[in-house]
Amino acid sequence: MAEKLLEIKNLKQYFNQGKPNEVRAVDDISFDIYKGETLGLVGESGCGKSTTGRTIIRLYDATDGQVIYDGVDVHDKKSKKDLKEFNRKMQMIFQDPYASLNPRMKVLDIIAEGLDIHGLVKNPKERKERVVELLETVGLNREHADRYAHEFSGGQRQRLGIARALAVNPEFIIADEPISALDVSIQAQVVNLLKELQEEKGLTYLFIAHDLSMVKYISDRIGVMYFGKLVELATAEELYANPMHPYTQSLLSAIPLPDPNYERTRVRKSYNPENHNYQDGEEVAMREVTPGHFVFCSEKESASLKATSSSK
């Protein structure tokens, strides 16, 4: 059995709590991430994916629930020393490579900021060499260290974001839609780079995205979110071969393929949550329908899904 690195237990992130305009961005979700794996988190815009990532890394304080990293509850950490150590272990690659880099700082200082904060280099020479090493790791070169962020293309800026995240030798990286702002031709390069770095450095990823085909390529397991809820969780192969929740089926039916014959006959499924017709008092929760395949459903739906799966 793989070792658990991260446990998310009943995590909630509400904004404007108790007010008429309360937003339940993350509404009581639970899942685990194992060392060395990539867990993909998908769903439409506004479903709570990015908020989940930001709450895990403490950019937001959780409304309720636990984020247990390596056996320690992240949101219980109080001292600056504890937080500093945690921040070194967990890093984030942000969605927008244009907004996440300081335009007034040179690349050398952007990437070395983490090195300076955590005291990981002894002198300016060692600092420069470490930054050059990181730049070369992500496919850039020594000359780029003395430039400003605005001098780079989108793909290069995202590589700078990856280099900055790697600077402090983290164990776990949250990649928040790291390719959505990039050209399609550059997306594959960045994803391949992330996969190579994972193999070389033994990294663990939470990969947040809405491009389902790319998520399948990089992820070991995939979780599907809908309006703050986690509605399905399974291995990448299982989720695509046998989607059980109607929302997952709707998402997958929207994936276009470069095949004119298929596209002419493709049926786009729509999802209406009212079709579940849950009764008052009926418990709806994540249930394991087949080994390792969890679906947010009622007891009755779970029995029906199990019967359907066993008959296949």
Secondary structure, 3 states (H helix, E strand, C coil): CCCEEEEEEEEEEEECCCCCCCEEEEEEEEEEEECCCEEEEECCCCCCHHHHHHHHCCCCCCCEEEEEECCEEHHHCCCHHHHHHHHHHEEEECCCCCCCCCCCCEHHHHHHHHHHHCCCCCCHHHHHHHHHHHHHHCCCCHHHHHCEHHHCCHHHHHHHHHHHHHCCCCCEEEEECCCCCCCHHHHHHHHHHHHHHHHHHCCEEEEECCCHHHHHHHCCEEEEEECCEEEEEEEHHHHHHCCCCHHHHHHHHCCCCCCHHHHHHCCCCCCCHHHHCCCCCCCEEEEEEECCEEEEEEHHHHHHHHHHHHHC
